[in-house]
């Protein structure tokens, strides 16, 4: 049975979650008790199967107790980024149709402001006494610890940040049947990565994002232990791997870059031999960065490509990647097709729109137009990316269609340029975009965050020569601009739309 309840009955004292910074342990028995109490509280609040519970939570144990309470009451759980503005968070609470809202104590003022716009919306802080909000944990503790009578499985309805416009709520069908059925992610974790009851999993990213939350709950379905970082720090992560004998973890390329920037003596101070699988996704990983990580950690890196919509997944291990550098793998859920602008299926090696056929269904909540735009007349679904397949069916991402640069009638893919520039020793982070140009339509601009010790007086010319040698003059950026930091989500996802808007208005 793939559910924390089973592990609470068989191994009640096993840690379900350890908070890395404090060492606080939540056992499976404690998780099960709190989730049952939470289910009763949700019923008392009037939430029924198919309703939505919204949460805005930092990485703290309440993430799991509340999520598992929602899961066993047949609810949709909408987890909202704690980094959003009040306006964006308020939009999501309204758009998802939340029947209740729970926020971290530090976000109580925002929660109260959202609730003030919606009379009758119950709003709670995790603890009592913050901004006058009732405390979820106190009310929870007063409820029965036994299961509710009408349990049924729920799921998440998370919001994809997308590349333009408002966030999109991804609403899958509610699961049916009994609690504890094997989910596709559990099946993937078991078969590809060896996840199981003895796994110790390092959670490196904010749990309000889709992949970090889903993977963490998959680990708890299997009875493993989560070591949860409240905030990522590269050296701390290495120390946690050694201290807790971490076997699995999920990462994004930004984490790898930060790990590789550590001094050599720091990188090799820690014992990481317990690692079985370092799973990464969320953004394209430059070939040079991934090669360095495999050289350091060994062939334990596993990559997959998907999205909040989960309409399909591709995956590959280190051995496959070393044979096909840059690939994101073969389809393990759905079937990949690549088409041209007229919808014709392209042969291997030809770049076009990436579509998944025969994958899980989804819709964008309250937005039939976006749902229709994400599907073609065959019923295939797209995440908006472009790329190509090789002769063996391995997928290579070229870029997002929205980010492709057309300069003088020539298609230029920023990701290829970013991958090269990221390997330069003086580059800490980089984004390549198209800026408006009267003559060419667009010109290639590289926005660079330099390393602390870089010689910035000559860096632009050094990078121009580096890019011209590696890519040729056509793809070489015409301008280099420098920033102290690039706008990224905590998961590492680059908010390229902000740079496009900024340079577009400046152009």
C-alpha positions as CSV (number, residue, x, y, z in Angstrom):
1,X,0.0,0.0,0.0
2,X,1.5,3.3,-1.1
3,X,0.4,5.6,1.6
4,X,1.8,7.1,4.9
5,X,-1.0,5.3,6.8
6,X,0.5,1.9,6.0
7,X,3.9,3.0,7.3
8,X,2.4,4.6,10.4
9,X,1.0,1.2,11.2
10,X,4.1,-0.9,10.4
11,X,7.0,1.5,11.2
12,X,5.4,4.2,13.4
13,X,8.7,5.6,14.7
14,X,10.4,5.9,11.3
15,X,11.0,9.6,10.5
16,X,8.7,10.8,7.8
17,X,10.4,14.2,7.7
18,X,13.5,15.8,9.3
19,X,13.9,19.6,9.2
20,X,17.5,20.0,8.2
21,X,18.2,23.3,10.0
22,X,16.7,22.3,13.4
23,X,16.8,18.5,13.4
24,X,13.1,18.4,14.3
25,X,11.7,14.9,13.5
26,X,8.2,14.1,12.5
27,X,7.5,10.4,12.6
28,X,5.0,8.5,10.4
29,X,2.8,8.0,13.5
30,X,2.8,11.8,14.1
31,X,2.1,12.5,10.4
32,X,-0.8,10.1,10.3
33,X,-2.4,11.5,13.5
34,X,-2.1,15.1,12.3
35,X,-3.4,14.3,8.9
36,X,-6.5,12.5,10.3
37,X,-7.2,15.4,12.7
38,X,-6.8,17.8,9.7
39,X,-9.3,15.7,7.7
40,X,-11.9,16.1,10.5
41,X,-11.2,19.9,10.6
42,X,-11.6,20.2,6.9
43,X,-15.0,18.5,7.1
44,X,-16.0,20.7,10.0
45,X,-15.2,23.7,7.8
46,X,-17.6,22.3,5.2
47,X,-15.1,21.2,2.5
48,X,-16.3,18.2,0.5
49,X,-14.8,16.0,-2.2
50,X,-13.8,18.2,-5.2
51,X,-13.4,21.4,-3.2
52,X,-10.1,23.3,-3.1
53,X,-7.9,24.0,-0.2
54,X,-5.3,26.7,-0.8
55,X,-2.0,26.9,1.2
56,X,0.9,29.4,1.2
57,X,3.5,27.6,3.2
58,X,7.3,27.9,3.6
59,X,9.2,24.6,4.0
60,X,8.0,23.4,7.3
61,X,6.3,20.2,8.6
62,X,2.8,21.6,8.2
63,X,3.3,21.3,4.4
64,X,3.0,17.5,4.8
65,X,0.4,17.3,7.6
66,X,-2.0,19.6,5.7
67,X,-1.3,18.0,2.3
68,X,-2.1,14.5,3.5
69,X,-5.2,15.8,5.3
70,X,-6.4,17.2,1.9
71,X,-5.4,14.0,0.1
72,X,-7.6,11.8,2.2
73,X,-10.6,14.1,2.0
74,X,-10.8,14.1,-1.8
75,X,-9.8,17.7,-2.1
76,X,-7.7,19.6,-4.6
77,X,-4.7,21.1,-2.9
78,X,-3.5,24.4,-4.4
79,X,-0.1,25.3,-3.1
80,X,0.8,28.9,-3.8
81,X,4.3,30.4,-4.0
82,X,5.3,32.3,-1.0
83,X,7.3,34.7,-3.3
84,X,4.2,36.0,-5.1
85,X,2.9,39.5,-4.7
86,X,-0.3,40.0,-2.8
87,X,-2.1,40.7,-6.1
88,X,-0.9,37.4,-7.7
89,X,-1.6,35.3,-4.6
90,X,-5.1,36.9,-4.3
91,X,-5.7,36.1,-8.0
92,X,-4.9,32.4,-7.5
93,X,-7.0,32.0,-4.4
94,X,-9.9,33.5,-6.3
95,X,-9.3,31.6,-9.5
96,X,-9.0,28.2,-7.9
97,X,-12.2,28.7,-5.9
98,X,-10.5,28.0,-2.6
99,X,-12.9,27.1,0.3
100,X,-10.2,27.7,2.9
101,X,-6.7,29.1,3.1
102,X,-3.8,28.2,5.4
103,X,-0.6,30.4,5.5
104,X,2.7,30.2,7.3
105,X,3.0,32.4,10.3
106,X,5.3,34.9,8.5
107,X,2.6,35.3,5.8
108,X,-0.3,35.9,8.1
109,X,-0.7,39.6,7.1
110,X,-1.0,38.5,3.4
111,X,-3.4,35.8,4.4
112,X,-5.6,38.2,6.3
113,X,-5.5,40.7,3.4
114,X,-6.6,38.0,0.9
115,X,-9.4,36.8,3.3
116,X,-10.6,40.4,3.7
117,X,-11.5,40.5,0.0
118,X,-13.5,37.3,0.4
119,X,-16.0,37.4,3.3
120,X,-16.7,33.9,4.5
121,X,-13.3,32.5,3.4
122,X,-11.8,30.7,6.4
123,X,-8.1,31.7,6.8
124,X,-5.6,30.3,9.2
125,X,-2.0,30.8,10.2
126,X,-0.1,27.7,11.1
127,X,0.2,28.8,14.7
128,X,-2.2,30.8,17.0
129,X,-1.9,34.5,17.4
130,X,-0.5,35.8,14.1
131,X,-2.3,38.9,12.7
132,X,-5.4,37.8,14.6
133,X,-5.8,34.6,12.5
134,X,-6.9,31.4,14.1
135,X,-4.1,28.8,14.4
136,X,-4.5,25.7,12.3
137,X,-2.4,23.5,14.5
138,X,-4.4,24.4,17.6
139,X,-7.7,23.7,16.0
140,X,-6.3,20.5,14.5
141,X,-5.2,19.2,17.8
142,X,-8.7,19.3,19.2
143,X,-10.1,17.0,16.4
144,X,-10.3,13.2,16.5
145,X,-7.2,11.3,15.5
146,X,-9.2,8.6,13.8
147,X,-10.0,8.5,10.1
148,X,-13.0,10.4,8.8
149,X,-15.9,8.1,7.7
150,X,-16.0,9.2,4.0
151,X,-12.3,9.1,2.9
152,X,-11.5,9.4,-0.8
153,X,-8.3,10.3,-2.6
154,X,-7.6,13.8,-3.6
155,X,-4.8,15.4,-5.7
156,X,-3.2,18.7,-6.4
157,X,-4.3,21.6,-8.6
158,X,-1.1,23.6,-8.9
159,X,-0.4,26.8,-10.9
160,X,2.2,26.9,-13.7
161,X,4.0,30.2,-13.9
162,X,4.2,29.8,-17.7
163,X,6.1,32.4,-19.7
164,X,3.5,35.1,-20.3
165,X,0.3,36.3,-18.6
166,X,-1.4,35.1,-15.4
167,X,-0.5,31.8,-13.8
168,X,-2.5,28.8,-15.1
169,X,-4.2,26.4,-12.8
170,X,-3.5,22.8,-14.0
171,X,-6.6,20.7,-13.0
172,X,-6.3,17.0,-13.5
173,X,-9.2,14.6,-12.9
174,X,-9.7,13.6,-9.3
175,X,-8.4,10.0,-8.6
176,X,-10.9,7.4,-7.7
177,X,-10.7,4.2,-5.7
178,X,-9.1,3.6,-2.3
179,X,-6.3,5.5,-0.7
180,X,-2.8,4.1,-1.4
181,X,-3.1,3.3,-5.0
182,X,0.2,3.4,-6.9
183,X,0.6,6.7,-8.7
184,X,2.6,7.2,-11.9
185,X,5.3,9.2,-10.0
186,X,5.6,6.4,-7.4
187,X,6.0,3.9,-10.2
188,X,8.6,6.1,-11.9
189,X,10.5,6.5,-8.6
190,X,10.6,2.8,-7.9
191,X,11.4,1.6,-11.3
192,X,13.9,4.2,-12.4
193,X,15.5,5.4,-9.2
194,X,15.1,2.6,-6.7
195,X,13.0,4.7,-4.3
196,X,11.6,2.7,-1.4
197,X,11.1,2.5,2.4
198,X,14.9,2.7,3.1
199,X,15.4,5.8,1.0
200,X,16.6,9.0,2.6
201,X,15.6,11.9,0.3
202,X,17.0,15.4,0.3
203,X,14.4,18.0,-0.5
204,X,16.3,21.0,-1.8
205,X,13.6,23.3,-3.2
206,X,10.5,25.2,-2.1
207,X,7.7,22.7,-1.6
208,X,5.1,25.1,-3.1
209,X,6.4,24.1,-6.5
210,X,4.9,21.1,-8.4
211,X,7.9,18.8,-8.7
212,X,9.4,19.2,-5.2
213,X,6.0,18.7,-3.5
214,X,5.0,15.7,-5.7
215,X,8.4,14.0,-5.2
216,X,8.3,14.5,-1.5
217,X,4.8,13.1,-1.2
218,X,5.9,10.1,-3.4
219,X,8.7,9.4,-1.0
220,X,6.3,9.4,1.9
221,X,3.9,7.1,0.0
222,X,6.9,4.7,-0.1
223,X,7.8,5.1,3.5
224,X,11.1,6.9,3.0
225,X,12.6,9.7,5.1
226,X,12.6,13.3,3.8
227,X,15.4,15.7,4.9
228,X,13.8,19.0,4.2
229,X,16.0,22.1,3.6
230,X,14.2,25.4,4.4
231,X,16.5,27.2,2.0
232,X,19.2,25.8,-0.3
233,X,22.8,26.3,0.4
234,X,25.4,24.3,-1.5
235,X,27.9,23.6,1.3
236,X,25.0,22.8,3.7
237,X,23.6,20.3,1.2
238,X,26.8,18.4,1.0
239,X,27.0,18.3,4.8
240,X,23.4,16.9,4.9
241,X,24.3,14.2,2.4
242,X,27.1,13.0,4.6
243,X,25.3,13.4,7.9
244,X,22.0,11.7,7.0
245,X,23.5,9.3,4.4
246,X,21.2,10.7,1.7
247,X,20.4,8.2,-1.0
248,X,18.2,10.3,-3.3
249,X,17.5,14.0,-4.0
250,X,16.0,16.3,-6.5
251,X,17.9,19.2,-7.9
252,X,17.9,21.9,-10.6
253,X,20.8,23.0,-12.7
254,X,21.2,26.2,-10.6
255,X,22.0,24.0,-7.6
256,X,24.7,22.2,-9.7
257,X,26.3,25.5,-10.7
258,X,26.4,26.6,-7.1
259,X,27.9,23.3,-6.0
260,X,30.6,23.5,-8.7
261,X,31.4,27.1,-7.6
262,X,32.5,25.9,-4.2
263,X,36.2,25.8,-3.6
264,X,37.8,22.4,-4.5
265,X,38.7,21.7,-0.9
266,X,35.1,22.3,0.3
267,X,33.7,20.1,-2.5
268,X,35.8,17.1,-1.5
269,X,35.5,17.5,2.2
270,X,32.2,15.6,2.4
271,X,31.4,11.9,1.9
272,X,28.7,11.6,-0.7
273,X,29.1,7.9,-1.4
274,X,25.6,7.2,-0.1
275,X,24.0,8.8,-3.2
276,X,22.1,6.4,-5.4
277,X,20.2,8.9,-7.6
278,X,20.5,12.7,-8.0
279,X,17.4,13.5,-10.0
280,X,17.3,16.8,-11.9
281,X,14.8,18.7,-14.0
282,X,13.1,22.1,-14.0
283,X,15.4,23.8,-16.5
284,X,17.8,22.8,-19.2
285,X,21.2,21.8,-17.8
286,X,24.2,23.0,-19.8
287,X,26.2,20.0,-21.1
288,X,29.4,21.3,-19.5
289,X,27.8,21.6,-16.1
290,X,26.3,18.1,-16.1
291,X,29.5,16.6,-17.3
292,X,31.4,18.1,-14.4
293,X,28.7,16.8,-12.0
294,X,29.0,13.3,-13.3
295,X,32.8,13.5,-13.1
296,X,32.4,14.5,-9.4
297,X,29.4,12.5,-8.2
298,X,29.7,9.5,-10.6
299,X,26.9,8.1,-12.8
300,X,24.1,8.8,-10.3
301,X,22.6,11.7,-12.2
302,X,19.1,11.1,-13.7
303,X,17.3,13.7,-15.7
304,X,13.7,13.9,-16.7
305,X,11.6,16.4,-18.7
306,X,8.0,17.2,-17.9
307,X,5.9,20.1,-16.5
308,X,3.2,20.9,-14.0
309,X,0.7,19.6,-16.6
310,X,2.4,16.1,-16.6
311,X,1.0,15.3,-20.0
312,X,4.1,13.2,-20.6
313,X,7.5,12.5,-19.2
314,X,10.9,11.7,-20.8
315,X,13.8,10.4,-18.8
316,X,17.4,9.1,-19.0
317,X,20.2,8.0,-16.8
318,X,23.9,9.1,-16.8
319,X,25.0,6.2,-19.0
320,X,22.4,7.2,-21.7
321,X,23.3,10.9,-21.4
322,X,27.0,10.3,-21.8
323,X,26.2,8.6,-25.1
324,X,23.9,11.4,-26.1
325,X,25.0,14.6,-24.3
326,X,22.2,17.2,-24.2
327,X,19.3,14.8,-24.5
328,X,16.5,14.7,-21.9
329,X,15.7,11.1,-22.6
330,X,13.0,8.9,-24.1
331,X,9.3,8.9,-23.3
332,X,8.3,6.9,-20.3
333,X,4.8,8.4,-20.1
334,X,3.1,9.3,-23.3
335,X,4.5,9.3,-26.8
336,X,6.7,12.1,-28.2
337,X,6.0,13.7,-31.6
338,X,7.7,16.7,-33.2
339,X,5.8,18.7,-35.8
340,X,6.2,21.7,-38.0
341,X,4.0,24.8,-37.9
342,X,1.4,23.1,-40.1
343,X,1.2,20.1,-37.8
344,X,3.1,17.7,-39.9
345,X,5.2,15.1,-38.1
346,X,8.9,15.8,-38.6
347,X,11.6,13.1,-39.1
348,X,14.5,12.6,-36.7
349,X,16.9,15.5,-36.5
350,X,14.3,18.2,-37.6
351,X,13.4,20.8,-35.0
352,X,9.8,21.7,-34.3
353,X,7.0,21.8,-31.6
354,X,7.1,19.0,-29.1
355,X,3.9,17.1,-28.4
356,X,2.9,14.3,-26.1
357,X,0.3,11.8,-27.3
358,X,-1.5,9.2,-25.0
359,X,-0.4,10.9,-21.8
360,X,-2.5,11.9,-18.8
361,X,-5.2,14.4,-19.4
362,X,-5.4,17.9,-17.9
363,X,-7.1,21.3,-18.4
364,X,-6.3,24.8,-17.5
365,X,-8.8,25.8,-14.8
366,X,-11.2,28.5,-15.9
367,X,-9.4,28.9,-19.3
368,X,-10.8,26.8,-22.1
369,X,-8.9,28.9,-24.7
370,X,-5.5,28.1,-23.1
371,X,-6.6,24.5,-22.8
372,X,-7.4,24.4,-26.5
373,X,-4.1,26.1,-27.4
374,X,-2.2,23.4,-25.5
375,X,-3.8,20.6,-27.6
376,X,-3.9,19.9,-31.3
377,X,-6.6,18.4,-33.5
378,X,-5.2,14.9,-32.7
379,X,-5.6,15.4,-29.0
380,X,-1.9,15.7,-28.4
381,X,-0.7,18.1,-25.7
382,X,2.3,20.5,-25.6
383,X,4.2,22.3,-22.9
384,X,5.2,25.0,-25.4
385,X,8.7,23.7,-26.0
386,X,10.6,23.1,-29.2
387,X,13.2,20.5,-30.0
388,X,13.9,17.3,-32.0
389,X,14.2,13.5,-31.7
390,X,17.1,11.5,-32.7
391,X,16.8,8.2,-34.7
392,X,16.5,6.2,-31.4
393,X,13.7,8.4,-30.0
394,X,15.7,10.4,-27.6
395,X,14.4,14.0,-27.2
396,X,16.6,17.1,-27.3
397,X,15.2,20.5,-26.2
398,X,16.0,23.5,-28.3
399,X,14.1,26.2,-26.4
400,X,10.7,27.5,-25.6
401,X,8.9,28.6,-28.7
402,X,8.1,32.0,-27.0
403,X,11.8,32.6,-26.5
404,X,13.1,31.8,-30.0
405,X,14.9,34.8,-31.6
406,X,14.2,35.7,-35.2
407,X,17.1,37.9,-36.4
408,X,17.2,38.9,-40.1
409,X,14.7,36.1,-40.8
410,X,17.0,33.4,-39.2
411,X,15.7,31.4,-36.2
412,X,18.2,31.5,-33.3
413,X,17.7,29.4,-30.1
414,X,18.8,31.1,-27.0
415,X,19.4,27.9,-25.0
416,X,22.3,26.9,-27.3
417,X,24.0,30.2,-26.6
418,X,23.3,30.0,-22.9
419,X,24.7,26.6,-22.6
420,X,28.0,27.7,-24.1
421,X,28.3,31.0,-22.1
422,X,27.5,29.1,-18.9
423,X,30.8,27.2,-19.3
424,X,32.9,30.4,-19.2
425,X,34.7,30.6,-15.8
426,X,33.7,34.2,-15.3
427,X,30.0,33.6,-15.8
428,X,27.9,32.8,-12.7
429,X,24.5,33.0,-14.5
430,X,23.3,34.0,-18.0
431,X,20.2,34.5,-20.0
432,X,20.0,35.2,-23.7
433,X,17.1,37.0,-25.2
434,X,16.0,38.8,-28.3
435,X,15.8,42.6,-28.1
436,X,13.9,44.7,-30.7
437,X,16.0,46.1,-33.6
438,X,14.8,48.3,-36.4
439,X,17.0,46.6,-39.0
440,X,17.1,42.9,-38.0
441,X,13.8,42.6,-36.2
442,X,15.6,41.3,-33.2
443,X,19.2,41.1,-32.1
444,X,20.8,38.6,-29.6
445,X,21.5,40.0,-26.2
446,X,23.3,38.2,-23.4
447,X,22.4,39.2,-19.8
448,X,25.2,38.1,-17.6
449,X,25.8,37.7,-13.9
450,X,29.6,37.7,-13.5
451,X,31.5,35.8,-10.8
452,X,32.8,37.8,-7.9
453,X,36.4,37.7,-9.1
454,X,35.7,38.4,-12.8
455,X,37.5,41.3,-14.5
456,X,34.4,43.1,-15.6
457,X,36.3,45.8,-17.5
458,X,37.1,43.3,-20.3
459,X,34.5,40.6,-19.7
460,X,32.2,41.6,-22.6
461,X,35.0,41.4,-25.2
462,X,36.2,38.1,-23.7
463,X,32.7,36.6,-23.9
464,X,32.2,37.9,-27.4
465,X,35.3,36.2,-28.6
466,X,34.4,33.0,-26.6
467,X,30.9,32.9,-28.2
468,X,32.2,33.6,-31.7
469,X,34.7,30.8,-31.5
470,X,32.2,28.4,-30.1
471,X,29.1,29.3,-32.1
472,X,30.1,31.5,-35.1
473,X,29.2,35.1,-35.7
474,X,25.5,34.6,-36.5
475,X,24.7,33.3,-33.0
476,X,27.2,35.5,-31.2
477,X,25.4,38.1,-29.0
478,X,25.5,41.6,-30.3
479,X,25.3,43.0,-26.8
480,X,26.3,42.0,-23.4
481,X,24.6,43.5,-20.4
482,X,25.5,42.8,-16.8
483,X,23.3,42.3,-13.7
484,X,24.1,41.6,-10.0
485,X,21.6,38.7,-10.2
486,X,19.2,37.3,-12.8
487,X,15.5,36.9,-11.9
488,X,14.9,33.2,-11.0
489,X,12.4,31.2,-9.1
490,X,13.8,29.5,-6.0
491,X,13.5,26.3,-8.1
492,X,16.0,27.7,-10.6
493,X,13.5,28.5,-13.3
494,X,14.6,31.7,-15.1
495,X,12.0,34.4,-15.3
496,X,13.1,35.4,-18.8
497,X,9.8,37.2,-19.4
498,X,11.0,39.9,-17.0
499,X,14.2,40.5,-18.9
500,X,12.4,40.5,-22.3
501,X,9.9,43.1,-21.0
502,X,12.8,45.2,-19.5
503,X,15.0,45.2,-22.6
504,X,12.0,45.5,-24.9
505,X,10.9,48.7,-23.2
506,X,14.5,49.9,-23.1
507,X,14.9,49.1,-26.8
